[in-house]
Amino acid sequence: AAHAAAAEAAGAEAQGAALLCASTTARDAAGARAQVAAAAAAGVDVVELRLDYLSEEPTAADLAAMLDEREAPVIVTYRPDWEGGEYKGEEDARLELLAKAVALGAEYVDIELIAAERFAPVLEAAGGKRSCSLIVSNHDYEKTPDDEVLMDKLRAMVAAGADVAKLACMAAADGDAARMLALPSRLAEEDPDTKVISLAMGERGVSSRILASKYGGYLTFGAMGGAASAPGQPPIEALVSTFRSKSMRSATKVYGLLGNPVAQSKGAALHNAAYEATGVDAVYVPFLCDSPTDLVRSFDAADEALGADCAGFSVTIPHKTAAMELCDELDPLAERIGAVNTLVRMAGGGFKGYNTDSSAAIGAIVSALEDAGAGTDPLKGRPVVVIGAGGAGRALAAGAQALGARVTIVNRTANKAVALAESLGGDAAGVTAATYEDLQSGELLKALGAGAVLANSTSVGMVPDVDATPVPREAMADAGVAAVFDAVYNPMTTRLLADGVAEGAVAVSGVEMFVGQAAEQFRLFTGVEPPVDLMRKTVVDALN
């Protein structure tokens, strides 16, 4: 079985795809063998056999049993505690067992750069490398060093006899993942024969694991059954199905989500399903970042090809205003709103900014009111309370104002609500600001009268804080609120929506806004008509 799997992995490598690897985390030999079999069944190309995770130090006989009739090629790793592993025993015993793994036919053995010189004579005494490929590795769990430090480490690995040079560094800054992705091509300019695994750890480094195939990485790691062997590993199932790692090539276009947080987003599931259904050669990746400008510029700076292949981005909380710095051109609606949620790479290399939030959110609210019997132009003259003065709040306020609503903006920081109201024309244009205290006490909704729409644009109530709400139920009591909209779509029914329904309002789920804005993004990104029904089903299935 291992020979057949090795042939399949060789085929994937020949086609340019990074090999998919999962690591065993079992505490006994039987469990490790079972995990190798499960990983092979899940579609991985290689399994890392982590001997240091075993509760008892394995003997040569234990190792032989684990390697016998294995279901997939393996990397035998016996990571010491000084390199982030769990082995605390004698170094000579560790090196001898790794050399034994080579003699037993393991396809790969991983040795740390700092131990490579000491391992060389042990391996030679055991008969040499034979057909085994030697991975020489180095891990930094605190930071990603400067580029030249990284290159010097790769050169040292080559000098130590590496067939595969592996660097794994913690992504501490927005640009670290891009710098790691550039390493395979940088080493190839000096040494085209040595393969490179270069991965950024942590949530900021997820993109380096997803995009390894595109940028020439030899192998990438995913987690099996939620058991990650290093921080930031996506599930193997996601690498195979959502991100389609095995079909990714250098020509694959990159789109992604800029935000903080991004882990809860279903954007990757939605967009990647749409790319697959329409035959678009693209991948959509979550990019956790503090600064959208720093993240995007880091790809440009790391390697010209990396930046050019970032063809567009979705922008989420809290970056919808800051992302305007990246735009060489703005769509008129985005310019009026003062926020973008979509960046599209133009032919000349710069970005054009759009806002697809406004039409999607307002369209969902209008449809709900019409379905409830409010007639045509249901927002004309109707009071709409927008909670939040960020990018999504700007989009909601401007969209409601354009349809004739009387808009009131509420924000925890009152001067931001005032500033947004004034930017949209203020009292004379039907836009005012109110205090958060008046909203929470119920005074604002009672003063506005029956028929108001309450629209939350903030992240309050989003997973994991599902019991939170920007407006207590008591504030809606007897106020005659007609509809409650929540931009939060995870969970689908937030506490705000549930309370609104209990007080007689129509609930407008953030799912409709999310799908609507994503569908328009897809159209702007690709020029292809979006499969809206599939996109909605993908999101609902993921949330359920």
Secondary structure by P-SEA (a helix, b strand, c coil): caaaaaaaaaaaaaacccbbbbbbbcccaaaaaaaaaaaaaacccbbbbccccccccccaaaaaaaacccccccccccccccccccccccaaaaaaaaaaaaaacccbbbbcccccccaaaaaaaacccccbbbbbbcccccccccaaaaaaaaaaaaaacccbbbbbbbbcccaaaaaaaaaaaaaaaccccbbbbbbbccccaaaaaaacccccccbbbbbccccccccccccccccccccccccccccbbbbbcccccccccaaaaaaaaaaaaacccbbbbbbbcccaaaaaaaaaaacaaaaaaccbbbbccccccccccccccccaaaaaaccccbbbbccccbbbbbbaaaaaaaaaaaaaaaaacccccccccbbbbbccccaaaaaaaaaaaaaccbbbbbccaaaaaaaaaaaacccccccccccaaaaaaaaaaaaaccbbbbbbccccccccccccccccccccccccccbbbbccccccccaaaaaaaaabbbbbbaaaaaaaaaaaaaaaacccccaaaaaaaaaaaaac
